[in-house]
Amino acid sequence: MQKQCPTCNGSGQISYFLGESRFLLTYEECPDCMGTGIVQEENDSEQNSFDEQD
Ligand SMILES: [Zn+2]
């Protein structure tokens, strides 16, 4: 299942200000969706419970 990447809001890019300058806006490929803007939603129907006793 796919959903819009919450990190970049589906744009595939994240922008941030570099250093102190308010005018130097840097764009970078979103690491969460690798620039696609879409992330794979994890299948949470499968619950793996780790209740191993030590
Ligand atoms: Zn993203």
mmCIF file of the protein (N, C-alpha, C, O) and its ligand, coordinates in Angstrom:
data_MODEL
# 
_entry.id   MODEL 
# 
loop_
_entity.id 
_entity.type 
_entity.pdbx_number_of_molecules 
1 polymer     1 
2 non-polymer 1 
# 
_entity_poly.entity_id                      1 
_entity_poly.type                           'polypeptide(L)' 
_entity_poly.nstd_linkage                   no 
_entity_poly.nstd_monomer                   no 
_entity_poly.pdbx_seq_one_letter_code       MQKQCPTCNGSGQISYFLGESRFLLTYEECPDCMGTGIVQEENDSEQNSFDEQD 
_entity_poly.pdbx_seq_one_letter_code_can   MQKQCPTCNGSGQISYFLGESRFLLTYEECPDCMGTGIVQEENDSEQNSFDEQD 
_entity_poly.pdbx_strand_id                 A 
# 
loop_
_entity_poly_seq.entity_id 
_entity_poly_seq.num 
_entity_poly_seq.mon_id 
_entity_poly_seq.hetero 
1 1  MET n 
1 2  GLN n 
1 3  LYS n 
1 4  GLN n 
1 5  CYS n 
1 6  PRO n 
1 7  THR n 
1 8  CYS n 
1 9  ASN n 
1 10 GLY n 
1 11 SER n 
1 12 GLY n 
1 13 GLN n 
1 14 ILE n 
1 15 SER n 
1 16 TYR n 
1 17 PHE n 
1 18 LEU n 
1 19 GLY n 
1 20 GLU n 
1 21 SER n 
1 22 ARG n 
1 23 PHE n 
1 24 LEU n 
1 25 LEU n 
1 26 THR n 
1 27 TYR n 
1 28 GLU n 
1 29 GLU n 
1 30 CYS n 
1 31 PRO n 
1 32 ASP n 
1 33 CYS n 
1 34 MET n 
1 35 GLY n 
1 36 THR n 
1 37 GLY n 
1 38 ILE n 
1 39 VAL n 
1 40 GLN n 
1 41 GLU n 
1 42 GLU n 
1 43 ASN n 
1 44 ASP n 
1 45 SER n 
1 46 GLU n 
1 47 GLN n 
1 48 ASN n 
1 49 SER n 
1 50 PHE n 
1 51 ASP n 
1 52 GLU n 
1 53 GLN n 
1 54 ASP n 
# 
loop_
_struct_asym.id 
_struct_asym.entity_id 
A 1 
B 2 
# 
loop_
_chem_comp.id 
_chem_comp.type 
_chem_comp.mon_nstd_flag 
ARG 'L-peptide linking' y 
ASN 'L-peptide linking' y 
ASP 'L-peptide linking' y 
CYS 'L-peptide linking' y 
GLN 'L-peptide linking' y 
GLU 'L-peptide linking' y 
GLY 'peptide linking'   y 
ILE 'L-peptide linking' y 
LEU 'L-peptide linking' y 
LYS 'L-peptide linking' y 
MET 'L-peptide linking' y 
PHE 'L-peptide linking' y 
PRO 'L-peptide linking' y 
SER 'L-peptide linking' y 
THR 'L-peptide linking' y 
TYR 'L-peptide linking' y 
VAL 'L-peptide linking' y 
ZN  non-polymer         . 
# 
_pdbx_entity_nonpoly.entity_id   2 
_pdbx_entity_nonpoly.name        ? 
_pdbx_entity_nonpoly.comp_id     ZN 
# 
_pdbx_nonpoly_scheme.asym_id         B 
_pdbx_nonpoly_scheme.entity_id       2 
_pdbx_nonpoly_scheme.mon_id          ZN 
_pdbx_nonpoly_scheme.ndb_seq_num     1 
_pdbx_nonpoly_scheme.pdb_seq_num     101 
_pdbx_nonpoly_scheme.auth_seq_num    101 
_pdbx_nonpoly_scheme.pdb_mon_id      ZN 
_pdbx_nonpoly_scheme.auth_mon_id     ZN 
_pdbx_nonpoly_scheme.pdb_strand_id   A 
_pdbx_nonpoly_scheme.pdb_ins_code    . 
# 
loop_
_atom_site.group_PDB 
_atom_site.id 
_atom_site.type_symbol 
_atom_site.label_atom_id 
_atom_site.label_alt_id 
_atom_site.label_comp_id 
_atom_site.label_asym_id 
_atom_site.label_entity_id 
_atom_site.label_seq_id 
_atom_site.pdbx_PDB_ins_code 
_atom_site.Cartn_x 
_atom_site.Cartn_y 
_atom_site.Cartn_z 
_atom_site.occupancy 
_atom_site.B_iso_or_equiv 
_atom_site.pdbx_formal_charge 
_atom_site.auth_seq_id 
_atom_site.auth_comp_id 
_atom_site.auth_asym_id 
_atom_site.auth_atom_id 
_atom_site.pdbx_PDB_model_num 
ATOM   1   N  N  . MET A 1 1  ? 0.845  -1.193  0.000  1.00 0.00 ? 1   MET A N  1 
ATOM   2   C  CA . MET A 1 1  ? 0.000  0.000   0.000  1.00 0.00 ? 1   MET A CA 1 
ATOM   3   C  C  . MET A 1 1  ? 0.884  1.248   0.000  1.00 0.00 ? 1   MET A C  1 
ATOM   4   O  O  . MET A 1 1  ? 1.881  1.330   0.718  1.00 0.00 ? 1   MET A O  1 
ATOM   5   N  N  . GLN A 1 2  ? 0.491  2.204   -0.817 1.00 0.00 ? 2   GLN A N  1 
ATOM   6   C  CA . GLN A 1 2  ? 1.298  3.402   -0.915 1.00 0.00 ? 2   GLN A CA 1 
ATOM   7   C  C  . GLN A 1 2  ? 0.555  4.598   -0.361 1.00 0.00 ? 2   GLN A C  1 
ATOM   8   O  O  . GLN A 1 2  ? -0.671 4.688   -0.438 1.00 0.00 ? 2   GLN A O  1 
ATOM   9   N  N  . LYS A 1 3  ? 1.313  5.494   0.188  1.00 0.00 ? 3   LYS A N  1 
ATOM   10  C  CA . LYS A 1 3  ? 0.709  6.724   0.675  1.00 0.00 ? 3   LYS A CA 1 
ATOM   11  C  C  . LYS A 1 3  ? 1.681  7.870   0.471  1.00 0.00 ? 3   LYS A C  1 
ATOM   12  O  O  . LYS A 1 3  ? 2.872  7.671   0.234  1.00 0.00 ? 3   LYS A O  1 
ATOM   13  N  N  . GLN A 1 4  ? 1.157  9.041   0.567  1.00 0.00 ? 4   GLN A N  1 
ATOM   14  C  CA . GLN A 1 4  ? 1.984  10.215  0.375  1.00 0.00 ? 4   GLN A CA 1 
ATOM   15  C  C  . GLN A 1 4  ? 2.999  10.338  1.509  1.00 0.00 ? 4   GLN A C  1 
ATOM   16  O  O  . GLN A 1 4  ? 2.682  10.144  2.682  1.00 0.00 ? 4   GLN A O  1 
ATOM   17  N  N  . CYS A 1 5  ? 4.198  10.659  1.126  1.00 0.00 ? 5   CYS A N  1 
ATOM   18  C  CA . CYS A 1 5  ? 5.261  10.774  2.106  1.00 0.00 ? 5   CYS A CA 1 
ATOM   19  C  C  . CYS A 1 5  ? 5.007  11.970  3.025  1.00 0.00 ? 5   CYS A C  1 
ATOM   20  O  O  . CYS A 1 5  ? 4.860  13.098  2.553  1.00 0.00 ? 5   CYS A O  1 
ATOM   21  N  N  . PRO A 1 6  ? 4.957  11.728  4.315  1.00 0.00 ? 6   PRO A N  1 
ATOM   22  C  CA . PRO A 1 6  ? 4.676  12.816  5.248  1.00 0.00 ? 6   PRO A CA 1 
ATOM   23  C  C  . PRO A 1 6  ? 5.862  13.748  5.451  1.00 0.00 ? 6   PRO A C  1 
ATOM   24  O  O  . PRO A 1 6  ? 5.706  14.887  5.892  1.00 0.00 ? 6   PRO A O  1 
ATOM   25  N  N  . THR A 1 7  ? 7.035  13.254  5.125  1.00 0.00 ? 7   THR A N  1 
ATOM   26  C  CA . THR A 1 7  ? 8.234  14.058  5.340  1.00 0.00 ? 7   THR A CA 1 
ATOM   27  C  C  . THR A 1 7  ? 8.317  15.213  4.343  1.00 0.00 ? 7   THR A C  1 
ATOM   28  O  O  . THR A 1 7  ? 8.653  16.341  4.703  1.00 0.00 ? 7   THR A O  1 
ATOM   29  N  N  . CYS A 1 8  ? 8.008  14.911  3.103  1.00 0.00 ? 8   CYS A N  1 
ATOM   30  C  CA . CYS A 1 8  ? 8.102  15.939  2.064  1.00 0.00 ? 8   CYS A CA 1 
ATOM   31  C  C  . CYS A 1 8  ? 6.724  16.305  1.530  1.00 0.00 ? 8   CYS A C  1 
ATOM   32  O  O  . CYS A 1 8  ? 6.608  17.103  0.600  1.00 0.00 ? 8   CYS A O  1 
ATOM   33  N  N  . ASN A 1 9  ? 5.695  15.730  2.107  1.00 0.00 ? 9   ASN A N  1 
ATOM   34  C  CA . ASN A 1 9  ? 4.324  15.986  1.679  1.00 0.00 ? 9   ASN A CA 1 
ATOM   35  C  C  . ASN A 1 9  ? 4.094  15.635  0.222  1.00 0.00 ? 9   ASN A C  1 
ATOM   36  O  O  . ASN A 1 9  ? 3.310  16.283  -0.472 1.00 0.00 ? 9   ASN A O  1 
ATOM   37  N  N  . GLY A 1 10 ? 4.779  14.611  -0.229 1.00 0.00 ? 10  GLY A N  1 
ATOM   38  C  CA . GLY A 1 10 ? 4.561  14.119  -1.579 1.00 0.00 ? 10  GLY A CA 1 
ATOM   39  C  C  . GLY A 1 10 ? 5.329  14.857  -2.653 1.00 0.00 ? 10  GLY A C  1 
ATOM   40  O  O  . GLY A 1 10 ? 5.173  14.573  -3.840 1.00 0.00 ? 10  GLY A O  1 
ATOM   41  N  N  . SER A 1 11 ? 6.151  15.796  -2.247 1.00 0.00 ? 11  SER A N  1 
ATOM   42  C  CA . SER A 1 11 ? 6.888  16.565  -3.249 1.00 0.00 ? 11  SER A CA 1 
ATOM   43  C  C  . SER A 1 11 ? 8.168  15.851  -3.666 1.00 0.00 ? 11  SER A C  1 
ATOM   44  O  O  . SER A 1 11 ? 8.700  16.102  -4.747 1.00 0.00 ? 11  SER A O  1 
ATOM   45  N  N  . GLY A 1 12 ? 8.655  14.968  -2.817 1.00 0.00 ? 12  GLY A N  1 
ATOM   46  C  CA . GLY A 1 12 ? 9.882  14.255  -3.138 1.00 0.00 ? 12  GLY A CA 1 
ATOM   47  C  C  . GLY A 1 12 ? 11.129 15.040  -2.794 1.00 0.00 ? 12  GLY A C  1 
ATOM   48  O  O  . GLY A 1 12 ? 12.253 14.560  -2.934 1.00 0.00 ? 12  GLY A O  1 
ATOM   49  N  N  . GLN A 1 13 ? 10.902 16.252  -2.344 1.00 0.00 ? 13  GLN A N  1 
ATOM   50  C  CA . GLN A 1 13 ? 12.049 17.070  -1.970 1.00 0.00 ? 13  GLN A CA 1 
ATOM   51  C  C  . GLN A 1 13 ? 11.808 17.695  -0.615 1.00 0.00 ? 13  GLN A C  1 
ATOM   52  O  O  . GLN A 1 13 ? 10.675 18.004  -0.245 1.00 0.00 ? 13  GLN A O  1 
ATOM   53  N  N  . ILE A 1 14 ? 12.862 17.871  0.101  1.00 0.00 ? 14  ILE A N  1 
ATOM   54  C  CA . ILE A 1 14 ? 12.763 18.607  1.353  1.00 0.00 ? 14  ILE A CA 1 
ATOM   55  C  C  . ILE A 1 14 ? 13.623 19.851  1.236  1.00 0.00 ? 14  ILE A C  1 
ATOM   56  O  O  . ILE A 1 14 ? 14.688 19.823  0.619  1.00 0.00 ? 14  ILE A O  1 
ATOM   57  N  N  . SER A 1 15 ? 13.175 20.905  1.809  1.00 0.00 ? 15  SER A N  1 
ATOM   58  C  CA . SER A 1 15 ? 13.920 22.151  1.746  1.00 0.00 ? 15  SER A CA 1 
ATOM   59  C  C  . SER A 1 15 ? 14.273 22.603  3.150  1.00 0.00 ? 15  SER A C  1 
ATOM   60  O  O  . SER A 1 15 ? 13.501 22.443  4.095  1.00 0.00 ? 15  SER A O  1 
ATOM   61  N  N  . TYR A 1 16 ? 15.421 23.152  3.253  1.00 0.00 ? 16  TYR A N  1 
ATOM   62  C  CA . TYR A 1 16 ? 15.847 23.652  4.557  1.00 0.00 ? 16  TYR A CA 1 
ATOM   63  C  C  . TYR A 1 16 ? 16.804 24.815  4.359  1.00 0.00 ? 16  TYR A C  1 
ATOM   64  O  O  . TYR A 1 16 ? 17.439 24.970  3.316  1.00 0.00 ? 16  TYR A O  1 
ATOM   65  N  N  . PHE A 1 17 ? 16.875 25.592  5.366  1.00 0.00 ? 17  PHE A N  1 
ATOM   66  C  CA . PHE A 1 17 ? 17.765 26.731  5.307  1.00 0.00 ? 17  PHE A CA 1 
ATOM   67  C  C  . PHE A 1 17 ? 19.144 26.326  5.793  1.00 0.00 ? 17  PHE A C  1 
ATOM   68  O  O  . PHE A 1 17 ? 19.319 25.732  6.857  1.00 0.00 ? 17  PHE A O  1 
ATOM   69  N  N  . LEU A 1 18 ? 20.104 26.672  4.971  1.00 0.00 ? 18  LEU A N  1 
ATOM   70  C  CA . LEU A 1 18 ? 21.464 26.280  5.301  1.00 0.00 ? 18  LEU A CA 1 
ATOM   71  C  C  . LEU A 1 18 ? 22.130 27.390  6.112  1.00 0.00 ? 18  LEU A C  1 
ATOM   72  O  O  . LEU A 1 18 ? 22.189 28.540  5.677  1.00 0.00 ? 18  LEU A O  1 
ATOM   73  N  N  . GLY A 1 19 ? 22.610 27.045  7.247  1.00 0.00 ? 19  GLY A N  1 
ATOM   74  C  CA . GLY A 1 19 ? 23.333 28.008  8.058  1.00 0.00 ? 19  GLY A CA 1 
ATOM   75  C  C  . GLY A 1 19 ? 22.446 29.110  8.586  1.00 0.00 ? 19  GLY A C  1 
ATOM   76  O  O  . GLY A 1 19 ? 21.279 28.879  8.901  1.00 0.00 ? 19  GLY A O  1 
ATOM   77  N  N  . GLU A 1 20 ? 22.988 30.294  8.683  1.00 0.00 ? 20  GLU A N  1 
ATOM   78  C  CA . GLU A 1 20 ? 22.288 31.406  9.297  1.00 0.00 ? 20  GLU A CA 1 
ATOM   79  C  C  . GLU A 1 20 ? 21.468 32.166  8.265  1.00 0.00 ? 20  GLU A C  1 
ATOM   80  O  O  . GLU A 1 20 ? 20.546 32.905  8.611  1.00 0.00 ? 20  GLU A O  1 
ATOM   81  N  N  . SER A 1 21 ? 21.806 31.980  7.020  1.00 0.00 ? 21  SER A N  1 
ATOM   82  C  CA . SER A 1 21 ? 21.150 32.766  5.993  1.00 0.00 ? 21  SER A CA 1 
ATOM   83  C  C  . SER A 1 21 ? 19.703 32.348  5.807  1.00 0.00 ? 21  SER A C  1 
ATOM   84  O  O  . SER A 1 21 ? 19.400 31.159  5.701  1.00 0.00 ? 21  SER A O  1 
ATOM   85  N  N  . ARG A 1 22 ? 18.838 33.297  5.770  1.00 0.00 ? 22  ARG A N  1 
ATOM   86  C  CA . ARG A 1 22 ? 17.429 33.008  5.550  1.00 0.00 ? 22  ARG A CA 1 
ATOM   87  C  C  . ARG A 1 22 ? 17.127 32.925  4.064  1.00 0.00 ? 22  ARG A C  1 
ATOM   88  O  O  . ARG A 1 22 ? 16.020 32.572  3.660  1.00 0.00 ? 22  ARG A O  1 
ATOM   89  N  N  . PHE A 1 23 ? 18.115 33.251  3.268  1.00 0.00 ? 23  PHE A N  1 
ATOM   90  C  CA . PHE A 1 23 ? 17.871 33.309  1.832  1.00 0.00 ? 23  PHE A CA 1 
ATOM   91  C  C  . PHE A 1 23 ? 18.481 32.134  1.090  1.00 0.00 ? 23  PHE A C  1 
ATOM   92  O  O  . PHE A 1 23 ? 18.241 31.927  -0.099 1.00 0.00 ? 23  PHE A O  1 
ATOM   93  N  N  . LEU A 1 24 ? 19.266 31.381  1.817  1.00 0.00 ? 24  LEU A N  1 
ATOM   94  C  CA . LEU A 1 24 ? 19.916 30.256  1.172  1.00 0.00 ? 24  LEU A CA 1 
ATOM   95  C  C  . LEU A 1 24 ? 19.103 28.992  1.443  1.00 0.00 ? 24  LEU A C  1 
ATOM   96  O  O  . LEU A 1 24 ? 19.338 28.252  2.398  1.00 0.00 ? 24  LEU A O  1 
ATOM   97  N  N  . LEU A 1 25 ? 18.154 28.790  0.566  1.00 0.00 ? 25  LEU A N  1 
ATOM   98  C  CA . LEU A 1 25 ? 17.264 27.649  0.741  1.00 0.00 ? 25  LEU A CA 1 
ATOM   99  C  C  . LEU A 1 25 ? 17.792 26.467  -0.060 1.00 0.00 ? 25  LEU A C  1 
ATOM   100 O  O  . LEU A 1 25 ? 17.985 26.556  -1.273 1.00 0.00 ? 25  LEU A O  1 
ATOM   101 N  N  . THR A 1 26 ? 18.013 25.402  0.613  1.00 0.00 ? 26  THR A N  1 
ATOM   102 C  CA . THR A 1 26 ? 18.588 24.228  -0.031 1.00 0.00 ? 26  THR A CA 1 
ATOM   103 C  C  . THR A 1 26 ? 17.535 23.148  -0.219 1.00 0.00 ? 26  THR A C  1 
ATOM   104 O  O  . THR A 1 26 ? 16.767 22.842  0.692  1.00 0.00 ? 26  THR A O  1 
ATOM   105 N  N  . TYR A 1 27 ? 17.514 22.591  -1.390 1.00 0.00 ? 27  TYR A N  1 
ATOM   106 C  CA . TYR A 1 27 ? 16.594 21.492  -1.648 1.00 0.00 ? 27  TYR A CA 1 
ATOM   107 C  C  . TYR A 1 27 ? 17.365 20.188  -1.721 1.00 0.00 ? 27  TYR A C  1 
ATOM   108 O  O  . TYR A 1 27 ? 18.459 20.115  -2.281 1.00 0.00 ? 27  TYR A O  1 
ATOM   109 N  N  . GLU A 1 28 ? 16.784 19.196  -1.159 1.00 0.00 ? 28  GLU A N  1 
ATOM   110 C  CA . GLU A 1 28 ? 17.449 17.901  -1.192 1.00 0.00 ? 28  GLU A CA 1 
ATOM   111 C  C  . GLU A 1 28 ? 16.403 16.809  -1.391 1.00 0.00 ? 28  GLU A C  1 
ATOM   112 O  O  . GLU A 1 28 ? 15.246 16.933  -0.990 1.00 0.00 ? 28  GLU A O  1 
ATOM   113 N  N  . GLU A 1 29 ? 16.850 15.769  -2.009 1.00 0.00 ? 29  GLU A N  1 
ATOM   114 C  CA . GLU A 1 29 ? 15.960 14.635  -2.220 1.00 0.00 ? 29  GLU A CA 1 
ATOM   115 C  C  . GLU A 1 29 ? 15.538 14.051  -0.868 1.00 0.00 ? 29  GLU A C  1 
ATOM   116 O  O  . GLU A 1 29 ? 16.358 13.832  0.023  1.00 0.00 ? 29  GLU A O  1 
ATOM   117 N  N  . CYS A 1 30 ? 14.276 13.815  -0.753 1.00 0.00 ? 30  CYS A N  1 
ATOM   118 C  CA . CYS A 1 30 ? 13.747 13.309  0.511  1.00 0.00 ? 30  CYS A CA 1 
ATOM   119 C  C  . CYS A 1 30 ? 14.282 11.904  0.776  1.00 0.00 ? 30  CYS A C  1 
ATOM   120 O  O  . CYS A 1 30 ? 14.110 11.013  -0.054 1.00 0.00 ? 30  CYS A O  1 
ATOM   121 N  N  . PRO A 1 31 ? 14.924 11.699  1.913  1.00 0.00 ? 31  PRO A N  1 
ATOM   122 C  CA . PRO A 1 31 ? 15.518 10.392  2.216  1.00 0.00 ? 31  PRO A CA 1 
ATOM   123 C  C  . PRO A 1 31 ? 14.467 9.326   2.539  1.00 0.00 ? 31  PRO A C  1 
ATOM   124 O  O  . PRO A 1 31 ? 14.725 8.127   2.430  1.00 0.00 ? 31  PRO A O  1 
ATOM   125 N  N  . ASP A 1 32 ? 13.302 9.776   2.930  1.00 0.00 ? 32  ASP A N  1 
ATOM   126 C  CA . ASP A 1 32 ? 12.283 8.809   3.345  1.00 0.00 ? 32  ASP A CA 1 
ATOM   127 C  C  . ASP A 1 32 ? 11.626 8.133   2.157  1.00 0.00 ? 32  ASP A C  1 
ATOM   128 O  O  . ASP A 1 32 ? 11.287 6.950   2.212  1.00 0.00 ? 32  ASP A O  1 
ATOM   129 N  N  . CYS A 1 33 ? 11.448 8.883   1.089  1.00 0.00 ? 33  CYS A N  1 
ATOM   130 C  CA . CYS A 1 33 ? 10.772 8.312   -0.078 1.00 0.00 ? 33  CYS A CA 1 
ATOM   131 C  C  . CYS A 1 33 ? 11.715 8.259   -1.268 1.00 0.00 ? 33  CYS A C  1 
ATOM   132 O  O  . CYS A 1 33 ? 11.305 7.864   -2.360 1.00 0.00 ? 33  CYS A O  1 
ATOM   133 N  N  . MET A 1 34 ? 12.966 8.646   -1.080 1.00 0.00 ? 34  MET A N  1 
ATOM   134 C  CA . MET A 1 34 ? 13.988 8.661   -2.114 1.00 0.00 ? 34  MET A CA 1 
ATOM   135 C  C  . MET A 1 34 ? 13.561 9.506   -3.311 1.00 0.00 ? 34  MET A C  1 
ATOM   136 O  O  . MET A 1 34 ? 13.842 9.173   -4.463 1.00 0.00 ? 34  MET A O  1 
ATOM   137 N  N  . GLY A 1 35 ? 12.898 10.572  -3.018 1.00 0.00 ? 35  GLY A N  1 
ATOM   138 C  CA . GLY A 1 35 ? 12.559 11.524  -4.065 1.00 0.00 ? 35  GLY A CA 1 
ATOM   139 C  C  . GLY A 1 35 ? 11.309 11.183  -4.847 1.00 0.00 ? 35  GLY A C  1 
ATOM   140 O  O  . GLY A 1 35 ? 10.990 11.851  -5.830 1.00 0.00 ? 35  GLY A O  1 
ATOM   141 N  N  . THR A 1 36 ? 10.608 10.169  -4.429 1.00 0.00 ? 36  THR A N  1 
ATOM   142 C  CA . THR A 1 36 ? 9.418  9.765   -5.175 1.00 0.00 ? 36  THR A CA 1 
ATOM   143 C  C  . THR A 1 36 ? 8.148  10.438  -4.645 1.00 0.00 ? 36  THR A C  1 
ATOM   144 O  O  . THR A 1 36 ? 7.171  10.604  -5.374 1.00 0.00 ? 36  THR A O  1 
ATOM   145 N  N  . GLY A 1 37 ? 8.179  10.812  -3.395 1.00 0.00 ? 37  GLY A N  1 
ATOM   146 C  CA . GLY A 1 37 ? 7.006  11.426  -2.794 1.00 0.00 ? 37  GLY A CA 1 
ATOM   147 C  C  . GLY A 1 37 ? 5.989  10.416  -2.293 1.00 0.00 ? 37  GLY A C  1 
ATOM   148 O  O  . GLY A 1 37 ? 4.944  10.765  -1.743 1.00 0.00 ? 37  GLY A O  1 
ATOM   149 N  N  . ILE A 1 38 ? 6.329  9.164   -2.500 1.00 0.00 ? 38  ILE A N  1 
ATOM   150 C  CA . ILE A 1 38 ? 5.417  8.094   -2.089 1.00 0.00 ? 38  ILE A CA 1 
ATOM   151 C  C  . ILE A 1 38 ? 6.174  7.099   -1.226 1.00 0.00 ? 38  ILE A C  1 
ATOM   152 O  O  . ILE A 1 38 ? 7.290  6.695   -1.553 1.00 0.00 ? 38  ILE A O  1 
ATOM   153 N  N  . VAL A 1 39 ? 5.574  6.722   -0.157 1.00 0.00 ? 39  VAL A N  1 
ATOM   154 C  CA . VAL A 1 39 ? 6.207  5.728   0.707  1.00 0.00 ? 39  VAL A CA 1 
ATOM   155 C  C  . VAL A 1 39 ? 5.312  4.505   0.813  1.00 0.00 ? 39  VAL A C  1 
ATOM   156 O  O  . VAL A 1 39 ? 4.089  4.572   0.695  1.00 0.00 ? 39  VAL A O  1 
ATOM   157 N  N  . GLN A 1 40 ? 5.974  3.404   1.037  1.00 0.00 ? 40  GLN A N  1 
ATOM   158 C  CA . GLN A 1 40 ? 5.239  2.163   1.218  1.00 0.00 ? 40  GLN A CA 1 
ATOM   159 C  C  . GLN A 1 40 ? 4.708  2.098   2.643  1.00 0.00 ? 40  GLN A C  1 
ATOM   160 O  O  . GLN A 1 40 ? 5.459  2.201   3.613  1.00 0.00 ? 40  GLN A O  1 
ATOM   161 N  N  . GLU A 1 41 ? 3.445  1.930   2.740  1.00 0.00 ? 41  GLU A N  1 
ATOM   162 C  CA . GLU A 1 41 ? 2.860  1.826   4.060  1.00 0.00 ? 41  GLU A CA 1 
ATOM   163 C  C  . GLU A 1 41 ? 3.056  0.407   4.576  1.00 0.00 ? 41  GLU A C  1 
ATOM   164 O  O  . GLU A 1 41 ? 2.795  -0.582  3.891  1.00 0.00 ? 41  GLU A O  1 
ATOM   165 N  N  . GLU A 1 42 ? 3.518  0.359   5.792  1.00 0.00 ? 42  GLU A N  1 
ATOM   166 C  CA . GLU A 1 42 ? 3.815  -0.953  6.336  1.00 0.00 ? 42  GLU A CA 1 
ATOM   167 C  C  . GLU A 1 42 ? 2.535  -1.710  6.652  1.00 0.00 ? 42  GLU A C  1 
ATOM   168 O  O  . GLU A 1 42 ? 1.547  -1.162  7.140  1.00 0.00 ? 42  GLU A O  1 
ATOM   169 N  N  . ASN A 1 43 ? 2.606  -2.959  6.355  1.00 0.00 ? 43  ASN A N  1 
ATOM   170 C  CA . ASN A 1 43 ? 1.455  -3.812  6.603  1.00 0.00 ? 43  ASN A CA 1 
ATOM   171 C  C  . ASN A 1 43 ? 1.350  -4.124  8.096  1.00 0.00 ? 43  ASN A C  1 
ATOM   172 O  O  . ASN A 1 43 ? 2.099  -4.935  8.641  1.00 0.00 ? 43  ASN A O  1 
ATOM   173 N  N  . ASP A 1 44 ? 0.412  -3.465  8.720  1.00 0.00 ? 44  ASP A N  1 
ATOM   174 C  CA . ASP A 1 44 ? 0.322  -3.634  10.165 1.00 0.00 ? 44  ASP A CA 1 
ATOM   175 C  C  . ASP A 1 44 ? -0.724 -4.677  10.554 1.00 0.00 ? 44  ASP A C  1 
ATOM   176 O  O  . ASP A 1 44 ? -1.087 -4.821  11.721 1.00 0.00 ? 44  ASP A O  1 
ATOM   177 N  N  . SER A 1 45 ? -1.192 -5.392  9.544  1.00 0.00 ? 45  SER A N  1 
ATOM   178 C  CA . SER A 1 45 ? -2.132 -6.460  9.869  1.00 0.00 ? 45  SER A CA 1 
ATOM   179 C  C  . SER A 1 45 ? -1.390 -7.667  10.441 1.00 0.00 ? 45  SER A C  1 
ATOM   180 O  O  . SER A 1 45 ? -1.925 -8.485  11.190 1.00 0.00 ? 45  SER A O  1 
ATOM   181 N  N  . GLU A 1 46 ? -0.115 -7.718  10.032 1.00 0.00 ? 46  GLU A N  1 
ATOM   182 C  CA . GLU A 1 46 ? 0.719  -8.768  10.583 1.00 0.00 ? 46  GLU A CA 1 
ATOM   183 C  C  . GLU A 1 46 ? 1.421  -8.263  11.830 1.00 0.00 ? 46  GLU A C  1 
ATOM   184 O  O  . GLU A 1 46 ? 2.290  -7.394  11.759 1.00 0.00 ? 46  GLU A O  1 
ATOM   185 N  N  . GLN A 1 47 ? 1.056  -8.790  12.921 1.00 0.00 ? 47  GLN A N  1 
ATOM   186 C  CA . GLN A 1 47 ? 1.696  -8.351  14.149 1.00 0.00 ? 47  GLN A CA 1 
ATOM   187 C  C  . GLN A 1 47 ? 2.638  -9.424  14.654 1.00 0.00 ? 47  GLN A C  1 
ATOM   188 O  O  . GLN A 1 47 ? 2.244  -10.536 15.007 1.00 0.00 ? 47  GLN A O  1 
ATOM   189 N  N  . ASN A 1 48 ? 3.888  -9.039  14.671 1.00 0.00 ? 48  ASN A N  1 
ATOM   190 C  CA . ASN A 1 48 ? 4.879  -9.944  15.209 1.00 0.00 ? 48  ASN A CA 1 
ATOM   191 C  C  . ASN A 1 48 ? 5.194  -9.556  16.644 1.00 0.00 ? 48  ASN A C  1 
ATOM   192 O  O  . ASN A 1 48 ? 5.852  -8.548  16.902 1.00 0.00 ? 48  ASN A O  1 
ATOM   193 N  N  . SER A 1 49 ? 4.736  -10.332 17.524 1.00 0.00 ? 49  SER A N  1 
ATOM   194 C  CA . SER A 1 49 ? 4.985  -10.020 18.926 1.00 0.00 ? 49  SER A CA 1 
ATOM   195 C  C  . SER A 1 49 ? 6.177  -10.815 19.432 1.00 0.00 ? 49  SER A C  1 
ATOM   196 O  O  . SER A 1 49 ? 6.218  -12.044 19.369 1.00 0.00 ? 49  SER A O  1 
ATOM   197 N  N  . PHE A 1 50 ? 7.112  -10.084 19.920 1.00 0.00 ? 50  PHE A N  1 
ATOM   198 C  CA . PHE A 1 50 ? 8.298  -10.741 20.440 1.00 0.00 ? 50  PHE A CA 1 
ATOM   199 C  C  . PHE A 1 50 ? 8.145  -10.910 21.955 1.00 0.00 ? 50  PHE A C  1 
ATOM   200 O  O  . PHE A 1 50 ? 8.536  -10.054 22.748 1.00 0.00 ? 50  PHE A O  1 
ATOM   201 N  N  . ASP A 1 51 ? 7.595  -11.981 22.292 1.00 0.00 ? 51  ASP A N  1 
ATOM   202 C  CA . ASP A 1 51 ? 7.415  -12.224 23.720 1.00 0.00 ? 51  ASP A CA 1 
ATOM   203 C  C  . ASP A 1 51 ? 8.199  -13.457 24.156 1.00 0.00 ? 51  ASP A C  1 
ATOM   204 O  O  . ASP A 1 51 ? 7.726  -14.314 24.904 1.00 0.00 ? 51  ASP A O  1 
ATOM   205 N  N  . GLU A 1 52 ? 9.429  -13.493 23.641 1.00 0.00 ? 52  GLU A N  1 
ATOM   206 C  CA . GLU A 1 52 ? 10.265 -14.611 24.007 1.00 0.00 ? 52  GLU A CA 1 
ATOM   207 C  C  . GLU A 1 52 ? 10.766 -14.456 25.433 1.00 0.00 ? 52  GLU A C  1 
ATOM   208 O  O  . GLU A 1 52 ? 11.242 -13.396 25.839 1.00 0.00 ? 52  GLU A O  1 
ATOM   209 N  N  . GLN A 1 53 ? 10.650 -15.484 26.137 1.00 0.00 ? 53  GLN A N  1 
ATOM   210 C  CA . GLN A 1 53 ? 11.147 -15.437 27.509 1.00 0.00 ? 53  GLN A CA 1 
ATOM   211 C  C  . GLN A 1 53 ? 12.647 -15.694 27.520 1.00 0.00 ? 53  GLN A C  1 
ATOM   212 O  O  . GLN A 1 53 ? 13.158 -16.539 26.784 1.00 0.00 ? 53  GLN A O  1 
ATOM   213 N  N  . ASP A 1 54 ? 13.309 -14.976 28.337 1.00 0.00 ? 54  ASP A N  1 
ATOM   214 C  CA . ASP A 1 54 ? 14.734 -15.161 28.437 1.00 0.00 ? 54  ASP A CA 1 
ATOM   215 C  C  . ASP A 1 54 ? 15.103 -16.173 29.508 1.00 0.00 ? 54  ASP A C  1 
ATOM   216 O  O  . ASP A 1 54 ? 16.284 -16.445 29.720 1.00 0.00 ? 54  ASP A O  1 
HETATM 217 ZN ZN . ZN  B 2 .  ? 9.441  12.147  0.999  1.00 0.00 2 101 ZN  A ZN 1 
# 
